[in-house]
Amino acid sequence: MPVSRVKILVVGGAGYIGSVCAELLINEGHDVAVFDNLAEGHRGAIDPRAQMIEGDLCAQSSIESALSATKPDAVMHFAASTLVAESMEHPSKYFRNNVANGLNLLDAMVATGVKRLVFSSTCATFGPPERIPIDETLPQRPINPYGESKLAFERILRWYDEIYGLRFVALRYFNAAGASENFGEDHRIETHLIPNVLKVALGQQSHVDIYGTDYETPDGTCIRDYIHIVDLSQAHILALNAPKSGFYNLGTGGGSSVREVIQTCRKVTGREIPAIEKPRRPGDPPRLVAASAKIKRELRWEPQFQQLDTIIESAWKWHQKFPNGYAD
């Protein structure tokens, strides 16, 4: 169902997912403004058709001014710290950025009368799942400050809806991957598997590490859920039309192993891509896959690019075009 034309403030719109969401929103005829402090995002990742507002959620006055100036119909919130390992070393950073700064956004929305929010959450709020795939009925028991901070904000959203009528949709997912025609994945600290494998194909790294080959999976390596960035962005756009507040998990229902990702990258790129096997990392579950039946049923989400080779082909095309990311 198409979303009627609206104005959206994309908070964190210079980052990986936010940049593609902004691009697709504009392509569909919506007015878009981007709010970002450029600490992790890139100026080159901002669609030139979008209005850019440089600001920081750590100051409520900054985001409140942006909301007053743009008068959006809704906000998409992508601004967050997202590295699990870092959250175990610096929990304060994660609770400040993901909870306290998020509260500044919510309070600014209440002050300026903006009543709709689409929130980029994570399946890390569930912790090690009781069953696979992970659906919305499972208990949420995060095992790191990153997941805990996202869950805390989810709970805050429910109260802001009840008390202030701030309608929200929180979308939980694991591994966004791939690229649009113009925007792709370029993190200052790259922890994601696919871009790191493609760096080997580009000659920027000598090999890729495989952490653990003795898991209870078909090939002994961890299985993760990879979702195309365009499909993920479409889910955020559909969430603008949600009739009520809610939480939705996003995934393929299947997942791909580390070996499958590396082998598919070899096939797509035509490069050798050496891999070195290393011991398991602490806390890596064997399999993490999200279910998407609820969002397909209620919001009519229909992913178009679920095949792993399609996801990797789009990423490879972008990385070949921009081998140094947004530094190009």
Protein Blocks (a to p, Z undefined) as FASTA:
>chain_A
ZZdddddddehilbmklmmmmmmmmmnopacddddehlmmcfklpcfkbccddddfklmk
lmmmmmmmnopabdcdfbdcfbfklmmmmmmlmmmmmmmmmmmmmmmmmmnopabdcddd
dfklnopafbdcddfkbccddfbfklmmmmmmmmmmmmmmmmnopacdddddfbdgdjdf
kbccddfbdcbfklmmmmmmnopafbdcdehjabccfkopacdddddfklmmmmmmmmmm
pcbdcdddddehnopcfklmmmmmmmmnopnkiaddddddehiafbdcddfklmmmmnop
acfblbfklmmmmmmmmmmmmmnljmZZ
